[in-house]
Structures are given as structure tokens and as C-alpha cells.
Amino acid sequence: SAKKMCIYVKKLQSFCMCVESLLITWRMTFFIGLNFNLLTIIFEWWYFRKYGTSFIEQVSVSHLRPLLGGVDNSSPNNSNTSNGDADSNRQNVSECKVWRNPLNLFRGAEYNRYTWVTGREPLTYYDMNLSAQDHQTFFTCDSDHIRPADASKKPKMNQTFTMNTSYILLAEEEATTIVEAEKLFKQALKVGESCYRRSQQLQHHSSQYEAQHRRDTNVLVYIKRRLAMCSRKLGRTKEAVKMMRDLMKEFPLLSMFNIHENLLESLLELQNYADVQAVLAKYDDISLPKSATICYTAALLKARAVSDKFSPEAASRRGLSTAEMNAVEAIHRAVEFNPHVPKYLLEMKSLILPPEHILKRGDSEAIAYAFFHLQHWKRVEGALNLLHCTWEGTFRMIPYPLEKGHLFYPYPICTETADRELLPMFHEVSVYPKKELPFFILFTAGLCSFTAMLALLTHQFPELMGVFAKAFLSTLFAPLNFIMEKVESILPSGLWHQLTRI
């Protein structure tokens, strides 16, 4: 009776205390959740206005989907796994095709001189091996090992051609100055022209002579191109431009040497921007392969029209004009093609000697371009300032560069591995710039995780969380209570009473 009533009253009191603590906890959780939702909405609006994409979507696609094992839904479910792997490997090989550097230096006169001075090897074994394969392709043909019908002419032709290749290798490998290399190339030119004329007369006699004529053509073009580069390095730029133009007119179909990139660099040295624009109009075509030289030269010409008067403060107030917008779009296009170039042009990263082979859209191509074209950007007033203010905006336009591009195909994921093979070990290979998350984004993510954990614990352990909440609040206000007690003990009671009334 009375004892049972006391038990029931105690249980009722404990139940009321549990309900009260639960209500307090849920009120606190609701208040935190409401503030968090408000902060999330404000942050999403700010992030979308600044970066043009949703933060939640970006986190879901970039981080959560790989953790959950997400795959591309566009791929057919019934596809064969082995075929898919083979297609992926073929795509990687095609994307990471290595190209001959059109502006490669001379080994004896430039690369070896760097080794003598610094003690470092500027070329990797992989790069030099590719050059040996190129020389074998350019300077030999299948008919060299087959005896032709006219055996009397064969020894003489072989002897002449061997002399020609010897001159070329001496000019490339042994000449210690550009002047010596030019003399050897001029001797090789005399022999190469005689071989070319002889094989040109015999090219229709058989397939063997036709192969020899293709080989002699490649050798002649190689020699003339290197002679033009010697003239450019020795300061005879106009003579080099004439030699390159004549070579492109005489052999218009030999695009594997990319002589137009040598021509663009020489014309920029002469500050002949009208001719540069004419060359770009011919080679910057949608059907032709792009390069950093083409994209960044086009951006330089667009920037040249507005860079001398460009001011980021004035542009933010009044907006971009049509010419400024065209220049910014050209810079974004160039940066999308090769995002590593701006750091070298802005001297945020030190340059090294360019390799003999480059990977398009990779760090090796960026080094090769900036090594020769940095001076041309510096010569145009304000061009580097415009590049500095606008180049990073490209990454906001392309939030997922490995999956989808804006003007070009997605950025290849194999460039870092290939560049590591092409560039020396003492150079730090550049990778695709990753966005650095601001502190507010990290703070919001942490607040989101903390609120979710707090809600889960409150749902599972309401009584315990109520006790923790009271203890946390009492601990939080303990310093304030301590200060208030000290103030009460110091101040007179009447003065403190008047202050509390106020």
C-alpha cells in the first residue's frame, strides 16, 4: 500500500526526469540541426555562386562514388571484361603517345655542355632510346639489306649514304658548339642532296628504290631543319625563317617533324605577329592535332591585344570587354590542353632542359614550350599578369578533368607515369592541379559529421546524452560562474546589486 505508492511515485519521478531530459536533448538537437541546415543552404548558395557547381554533388562524385564502388552506368552490363581491359589499355597507349620534340637541343653542343657544368644527366635512358629508334626509322629502310637488281650502283650509294649519316651523327653528338654542328650539317647537306637527286630518278624503277627515296627525303628534311635551327640559335633568325618556309613549301606532306612550331617560335622572336597569326590560321584547325605551342601562342596573340591596359580591379567593377573575354577564353583553352605551362611561364616552378621527346598535355611538353617561349611572353607587356589573374579559372570550369573535358578530351591519367620516364630524376614532375578546399568547406563537413553523430547517439542513448549535455553545459559555463563569483567577492554588495538591476 504505502510502500507500493512510494515505489510508484519514485518510478513516476524517474520517468518524468527521463522525459524532461529527452525533451531537452531533442530541443538541443533540433536547434543544432536547424542551424546546420541553414548554414548548409547558405554555404551551398555561396559555393555555387563562386565555383559554378554543387559542393554536395562534387563530394558525392569525387569521394563517395569510388568508396561505394560506383561504375559508369553508360557502359553495357553484358560487355566482356577482357575486351574492356584491352580497350582501356589501347586507349592509354594512344593517349600517351610520345612525340619527337620539334625544338630539341643538340646533344654535343647543349646537352653535354650542361652535363660538364652541373654533373647531371639531362636526358633519361628511355628518352635517348626513343631517339635511337627515330634515327633508325629516318636513316634506314628495308631495302638496305636487300641487294637490288642494279648491283653496280649499290656499293656507291651505300658508301655515300653512310658518309651522310656519319656527318649527321658527328654534328649531333660530337660537335661541342653550334658553329661546329652547322659546318658538319652543311657537309651532310651536300651529300644528302646528291643522294636525294639520285634516288628521285630511280624511285619508279622498283619498290626498293621507292623506299630508298622516302629514306633520302627524310634525311634531307632532317638536315635542312637542323640547319635552320642552327641559324636560329646563332642569331640569324630571318635566315632561319626563310629556310623553314622553303622547307615547308618543298615538302608540305612531311608533318611528322612539326616544322611549323619552329617557324612560330622564330616569328615570335622577330615580333612578326601578323605572320604568326597566318601560320596559326593554317595549323590551328579542328581537324589537326593540337599542341601547347599552338594553343598558348593563340592565347598570347589574344592577350597581346588587351594585356597592356588590363587591370583585375577595373575588370571586376565594369566587367570584361569583348576583347578581354576572347583573351580569357583563349587562356582557358590553352590551360585546359596543358595545365602545367602557367607555373613555368609565371616562374612558380624552375625550368630544366627540355627532353628530346615530349608527351602532349604532359609536364614534358610544358617544359619544352616554356623553355623557348617564356621570353616571348615577357616581351608582351601585361601578358603574364593577365595569365596570372585568369589561368586558375579553368579548373572551376572543369570540375572532373579525368572524366569530362570542356573543349578537349578528358585529361589522360597516364601522363605522370610517361613523364616520369622522359624527365630526369632530379626534376619534380608536375601533376594535374588539384583544387584546395577552403577552410570553411572543411569546417562545414566536420560540423555535418558531428551533428549526424550527435543525432545518432541521442536517438540510441537519450538518458546518457542528457547527462552529457548537462555536464557539457555546466563545464562550458564554469569559467563564467567562476568569474562572476570573483566579481561578487571583490565589488561591494550594494554596487553589485545596482549593476544587476541595470
PyMOL commands that set and color helices and strands:
alter all, ss='L'
color gray80, all
select helices_A, chain A and resi 2-51+55-67+81-95+107-118+125-139+142-145+154-174+178-202+207-233+237-250+259-269+273-283+292-304+307-309+312-318+322-337+341-345+363-379+383-390+393-397+415-422+439-460+462-490+493-501
alter helices_A, ss='H'
color red, helices_A
select strands_A, chain A and resi 98-100+357-359
alter strands_A, ss='S'
color yellow, strands_A
deselect
rebuild
show_as cartoon
